[in-house]
Amino acid sequence: MEAHFETTKCLASASPMPNNLTANGPCMAFAHKTKVIVKPGTNASSILFKEKGNVTLIKHVKLFQECLVICTDNGHICVYGAYHKKGIYTAQKQQPSPSEGVSLNACASDGKSLLYIGGNKGILTFDVKSSSSMKELPGIPHNKSVTALTYGASKLFAGDETGALYVYNTGDATGKMQRAAKIEGKGFPVNSLEVLEESLLVCGMDNGKIELFDIKTNKIEATIIAHSAPVTAIATHPSKQIFASVSEDSYLNVWEYVPSEKKVKIVHSVCITAKMATGVVYCGGRIAVTFYDDANIYFVDL
């Protein structure tokens, strides 16, 4: 179908990493190598600042307040605080010990103070209670690199480079998580994870498929042949049983889950540009998408 979209120009183009678009209300952000581009609103001017390494992860999360978490390829973890007229301020900056050889790929929070960072050393856990308090807690070891994380229904979900999916229940007051389930992978990395309506986990895979995981039963509910190339990002609708996916195949697909039939049907499928899509979010009633080597954010009305 024909896509009706608008664009907003930013100060740099998007890097080709998965999940390279994040949003908190009207504010969006994405990365280009060492640069971070923040767009406070559709009609607002972009803010650009640089990190000391190439950005490998960018994500809005709720901690002691709404925060923007950025990780780099030299092991730095930066937590940025609220947005002001002069831009954003650094709330916390930390480097895992030892940082050599650390690859940081994924991020999630419990919506309160616990921050989870996934990488090739497992899942790092931090308690971030204020702009002056960031304490590292015991992490969750993994044999394979953690490539995707999300939190929902009081559970932490992790996907790794083999396609395996892990479910962790909230543990004691220290924030320690207890593994509740593991689904073996099929050799294709999990690139993106999002919770839909607190009942389903949507898993975007490197083989172009999307798997729906039932949070209550800890079983795969459905598998969709969604794209002809790796899924690079997933976004779930804030109030409907609808989710969007983008891929290296340039397509934006919108899906609806029908609980009564336990089936998924495609609602829209559009190709905005021939470039590789890198990120997707729901923003202000529209879908926003970024593409590799493109300095525009595309807003699609579907």
Buried (B, 14 or more C-beta within 10 A) or exposed (E): EEBEBEEBEBBBBBBBBBBBBBBBEEBBBBBBBBBBBBBBBBEEEBBBBEBEBBBBBBBBBBBBEBBBBBBBBBBBBBBBBEBEEEEBEEBBBBEBEEBEEBBBBBBBBBEEBBBBBBBBBBBBBBBBBEBEEBEBBEBBEBEBBBBBBBBBBEBBBBBBBBBBBBBBEBEEEEBBBEEEBEBEBEEBBBBBBBBBBEBBBBBBBBBBBBBBBBBEEBEBBBEBEBBEBBBBBBBBBEEEBBBBBBBBBBBBBBBBBEEEEEEBEEEBBBEBBEBBBBBBBBBEEBBBBBBBEBBBBBBBEB
